[in-house]
Amino acid sequence: MLEIIVLPLLTMVTCKETRAAIIALHKNGFTGKDIVATKIAPKSTIYRFIKNFKERGSILVKKASGRPRKSSKRQDRLLKRIQLRDRSATSAELAQEWQQAGVSASARTVRRRLLEDGLVSRRAAKKPLLSKKNIRDRLIFCRKYSEWTAEDWGKVIFSDEAPFRLFGASGKRLVRRRKGERYHQSCVMPTVKHPDTIHVWGCFSSKGVGSLTILPKNTAMNKEWYQNTLQQQLLPTIQQQFGEEQCIFQHDGAPCHKAKVITKWLGDQNVEILGPWPGNSPDLNPIENLWSILKRRVDKQKPTNSDKLQEVIMKEWVAISQDLAQKLIESMPSRIAEVLKKKGQHCKY
């Protein structure tokens, strides 16, 4: 009888299945000696399984406790508070401060505890410093336009100036390399002490990009230059994109933008101005995202001199699609809502 029962069990190979077979035989009245005779497992293993089953009434293996944690839940909460008090503190610095509270742990343990709370080390986002006045002005602006829809924002022409530098100085570049290739020519981003910088002025709306002009070298960005730019670049863009339809012009609070002569000139041209625009608020201006996209595209072309850089800038500018421009404009209601939700602080854009 024993041989008939055990025969199909001899093919079992996993410890879990072997344990279940041994306990099944034990429940059917077979002695330990009988089960050992089947050679289903070593004698010591069979008797250990039977003993554990008698003590716990289950065939499940008790989970090992493992190495005890060095910190309690209360101490973990303390570490979290310390980190939130100083977001830039390193794991080594946190470990030292935690040790003063009675927890002797390594920097690695600190990182694991913080990771359990969702606190991950990341590069800090760079945003302009906001004063109380900036925050107040941002809230005033966002409340004023909180009811505007994407269609309303589609009637606005956004504008700004931006610098472009040679040799990919626009941002960080990532490369994939093998061991020993850190300084391979294809994996290095060249730099120069004083890279050539080109300043441009551009505008765009939901209808696409408008004019883009390059500021000549040794030319100051003053009210005379700005008025000439508006005359030669803005007015043709308004005519081309809106014709006789009424539109609104946006520019920030740069000194040459706020000059009385500029305000009067725009009034004489029947150009309505959006605002007043809050200071230190590039996150509210979708043209800033357009500049970032344009700079990445220009960097990929790897221009080697100022003339080539200017040529690439103009080429990539006109290649920007209307769909992209429209998507950026349509983000305005979300930008406004997020700034209001964050009580005037930076939004994600």
Long-range contacts (C-beta under 8 A, 24 or more apart in sequence): 2-30, 2-34, 2-37, 2-38, 6-38, 6-40, 9-38, 9-40, 10-38, 10-39, 10-40, 12-40, 18-45, 19-49, 19-59, 19-61, 20-59, 22-46, 22-49, 22-50, 23-49, 23-50, 23-53, 23-59, 26-50, 26-53, 70-103, 70-104, 70-105, 70-109, 71-98, 71-103, 71-105, 71-109, 71-113, 75-101, 75-102, 75-103, 76-113, 76-116, 76-117, 79-103, 79-110, 79-113, 79-114, 80-113, 80-114, 80-117, 80-119, 83-114, 83-119, 88-124, 91-121, 125-346, 127-283, 127-346, 128-280, 128-281, 128-282, 129-280, 130-280, 130-344, 130-345, 130-346, 131-280, 133-279, 134-278, 134-279, 134-280, 134-281, 134-344, 135-343, 135-344, 135-345, 136-344, 137-276, 137-278, 137-279, 138-278, 138-281, 138-284, 138-339, 138-344, 139-339, 139-340, 139-343, 139-344, 140-278, 141-275, 141-276, 141-277, 141-278, 141-281, 141-284, 142-284, 142-336, 142-339, 142-340, 142-344, 143-340, 145-336, 146-336, 146-337, 146-340, 148-332, 148-333, 148-336, 149-333, 150-329, 150-330, 150-332, 150-333, 153-206, 153-329, 153-330, 153-332, 153-333, 154-205, 154-206, 154-207, 154-326, 154-329, 155-205, 155-242, 155-245, 155-246, 155-247, 155-248, 156-205, 156-247, 156-248, 156-249, 156-250, 156-274, 156-329, 156-332, 157-203, 157-204, 157-205, 157-210, 157-234, 157-237, 157-238, 157-241, 157-247, 157-248, 157-249, 157-250, 158-203, 158-204, 158-205, 158-250, 158-285, 158-286, 158-287, 158-329, 159-201, 159-202, 159-203, 159-234, 159-249, 159-250, 159-251, 159-287, 160-201, 160-202, 160-251, 160-252, 160-285, 160-287, 160-288, 160-291, 161-199, 161-200, 161-201, 161-215, 161-221, 161-254, 162-199, 162-200, 162-202, 162-291, 162-294, 162-295, 163-197, 163-198, 163-199, 163-200, 164-197, 164-198, 164-199, 164-200, 164-295, 164-298, 164-309, 164-313, 165-195, 165-196, 165-197, 165-198, 166-192, 166-195, 166-196, 166-303, 166-304, 166-305, 166-306, 166-309, 167-191, 167-192, 167-195, 168-299, 168-302, 169-195, 170-295, 170-296, 170-298, 170-299, 171-292, 171-295, 171-296, 171-299, 173-299, 196-305, 196-306, 196-309, 198-306, 198-309, 198-310, 198-313, 200-313, 201-229, 201-233, 202-287, 202-290, 202-317, 203-233, 203-234, 203-237, 203-287, 204-287, 204-290, 204-320, 204-325, 204-328, 205-241, 205-242, 205-247, 205-325, 205-329, 206-322, 206-325, 206-326, 206-329, 206-330, 207-241, 207-242, 207-322, 207-325, 208-241, 208-320, 208-321, 208-322, 208-325, 209-290, 209-317, 209-318, 209-320, 209-325, 210-234, 210-237, 210-240, 210-241, 211-236, 211-237, 212-313, 212-314, 212-317, 214-310, 214-313, 214-314, 221-254, 221-256, 222-256, 223-256, 223-259, 223-261, 223-262, 225-256, 226-256, 226-257, 226-259, 226-262, 227-261, 227-262, 227-265, 230-262, 230-265, 230-266, 234-271, 235-269, 238-271, 246-272, 247-272, 248-272, 248-273, 248-274, 249-273, 249-274, 250-274, 250-275, 250-277, 250-285, 251-277, 252-277, 252-279, 252-281, 252-285, 253-277, 253-278, 253-279, 283-335, 283-339, 283-346, 283-347, 283-348, 283-349, 284-335, 284-336, 284-339, 284-347, 284-349, 286-328, 286-329, 286-331, 286-332, 286-335, 286-349, 287-328, 288-349, 289-328, 289-349, 290-320, 290-324, 290-325, 290-328, 293-320, 293-324, 294-320
